[in-house]
Amino acid sequence: MKKYINKKAIVLFILFFNFIICFGQTNHIIAKVNNQIITSGDLEKYSQMILNKNNKQILTTEDQVQEEALNRLIEDKLILEEAKKEGIEAPQSWLENKIEQLALAGSDREAFYDSLKEQGVTISYLKNRLSQQYLMKEIIDRKVKAEISVLPGKIEQFYKENRKEFQSPALVDFVIAKGKDKKMLEGISTFIEKEGIKKAEEKYNSQLSEINTSLGRLQEPLSEALKSLKDKEHLIKKIDDLYYLIYRKKVNPSQALTLSEAQDKVYKYLWQKQFSERFNDWVDSLKKDAVIEIYSFANSQNN
């Protein structure tokens, strides 16, 4: 099993770099960004990457996906160009460590390098792509993340204005037993009906387990079963190949979180909000100062 997982990790890594290899292949020009070209090959591969990564998004039409892909390609080129203007370079030690991490991720160094060779990916080319990744992260850190400041007063103000949004999840306390022997579970069920759950837990302590958690953390068949029950009710339900005896003790309703309990969540929300706003403003300013020419890409998939 371990070998299978390692090979799978290498295959996924190579699929990612298949996109990188094709990124830049010449078909016909879709756009120019400060004299840097974007080809139909670039657009097609980036569009596929978006579909693979965000298959649940509401990007339903080919034109929507291509428009999103083209916009990201333009932004990437502008961001990389800005990083180069700032004189940012990826440290050689960082590149070596990154490649080492990728090689060790599959626990089979030789297989990793063999797979690169099979796909025509040289170490020099890999370093170049990783260097671009470093440049983009570094310039975003400098131009966007460094400008973000979430003050304690803002956290408290947002919490007070949106107090109802910060609730702990409702927790369900239930007892469960599972197995392939339905008759055994029926015997426990009968005992519960006669003697009650407390005595059943004492008598069948090796079969029964008590769980306290939110419904959202449970598998759907189990959460649906618990929703169908009232407190102190139980049932036997088959899920996949096993039978489950499920006894619902009680549901503890959600509680309002205090400021100290909610502040991490508020901070993350306000930080992300600031990041999105600053990033979009920064990229918009790069676009405003750039010379961007966009040509028709409606027929790019046909080439």
C-alpha angles and dihedrals in degrees: 000000000000093000090051092053092048093051091047091053090052092048091051090049091051092048088056091052091046084068091049093050091051091044102102099021109144120245111131128325116264099175145351123221112190087329092312109123131224114200133203087251091057091048095047094051094044090048090053091049090053091050092049094047100040105031091146096055122106094250095122107155129064091238092053092051093046092048090052091046093049092049091052092047090053091048092048092053092048093047092049091047090052091050091053091049088055089053094241115165130180110245113244090230090055092051092048092048092047093052089046090053091050091049093049093046090079094043088228112088096181093051090051094054092041090054091051090053092048090055093045094246112147123202088242091055091045091052090051093054092045089049090057089051090053093048093052093049093046096049091047089050090052101040101034116013094044089059095054118104124171107189122203090241091058091050092052093045093050091047093052092047093048102030093136091061093062108076131143112240119261109260124216120208111205144154122228140185127179140187146125093261105087093180091059090054091046088055090054089046091054091049091051091052092051103035106019134244096284094061090040090057089051094047097040099031092138093054102036123071126187117219131186115190145117119280090237091067094056129085112265098249090052095045091048091052091052091048090054091055130077122218112291092018126116142185143182115240133177114228115181106315098339137075118229129203106204123188117184111210101178145317118237107211122233117275131212111257120233120235091258090051093047101038097091090052092046092048093052091048094049092043092052091046091053091045093052092047095046094043092051092046091049094048091046089054090051090051092048092056094042132087105236123178118185122193130190113291098176093109097039093107091058096061 
